[in-house]
Amino acid sequence: MKPLVEIQRVGPNAFTYRISAFVAGAEEAGDSGTFDSLAHCLFDAGASLGNYFSSVELNVDGLFVGAYAVDALCRHSKRVAQRILQHYQPA
């Protein structure tokens, strides 16, 4: 099972995320704080999941952008953010 990390852009340089794990009896986690970059948001999401999951699925503003190793979110958050932003253009 892979949790889903849903990232929302809430301003020009502001991101927040929510983690959903589809497990019987599990409750959805609350919203995170607000982060000044996508890389910081990815790092925080990865850090909160690192001991529990090896990979996650990511949505950015409702668009599925792929599955990523949690380790990559923590260790290479800037590269992951650059790749997502390079291929994803908000409407």
N, C-alpha and C positions, 0 to 999 in steps of 0.2 A: 504494500500500500504506500502511495506517495501522497503526502499532504499537498494542498494547493495554496500557494501564496498569491494573493490578489493585491497588486500594487496599484494605487490610484495617485495620479498627479492632482494635487490640490492647489497648486499655484505654479508660477513660472519656475521656481527653484524649490519646490516643496512636494514631498512624496510621503505617503503613508501606506501601510499594508495591513492585511488581515490574513490569518492562517486558518484554513479549514482542513480538518482531518475527518474523513468519512469512515468512522468506526462506530459500530453499534454502541449506543450509550455515551459516546463522546460529545462534549459540548464544543461549539465553535469558540475559538479564542477571540478576545476583544481586539479592537483596533490598536495599532502601535502608536507611538508618538509621531511627530512630524519630523522629517529629515530634510536637510538642505540639498541632497543630491540622491540620484538613483543608486549610486554606489554605496552610500551610507545606509540607505534603506535595505539594499540587498545584504550587506554585511550584517546588519542587525537581525534580519530574518534568518540568515544562515546561522548566526551565533545562537539564536534561541532554539534552533532545531538540531544543532550539531550532535548532541549526545543521543538523540532519539531516532533520527532518520538519516539515510545515506543520500537520498535524492528528493527533489521536490518538483512540482509542476508550477510554472509561473504564468500569471496573467498580468498584463499591464494595460490599465484602462479598459478592461474587458476583452482584450485580445490575447489569445493563447500564444506565448512566445517560446514555449519549449519546456523540456525537463532538464534540470541542472543538478549536478552533484552539490550537496550542501557544502562540502569542502571548498568547491570552487567559489561559492558565494562568499565564504569567509576569507580565503587566501587570495582570490583574484577578483574581488568585487568591482574594481575599476574596469578591468578588461571585459567582464560580463556586462556591465552597464554600457560600455562603449559599443559592444556588439549589438545589444538590444536596441540602443538608440540609433545605431547606424542602419538597422533594418526596419525600424518601426518609426513611422511618421504620424504623430497624432493628427486627427481630423480637424 
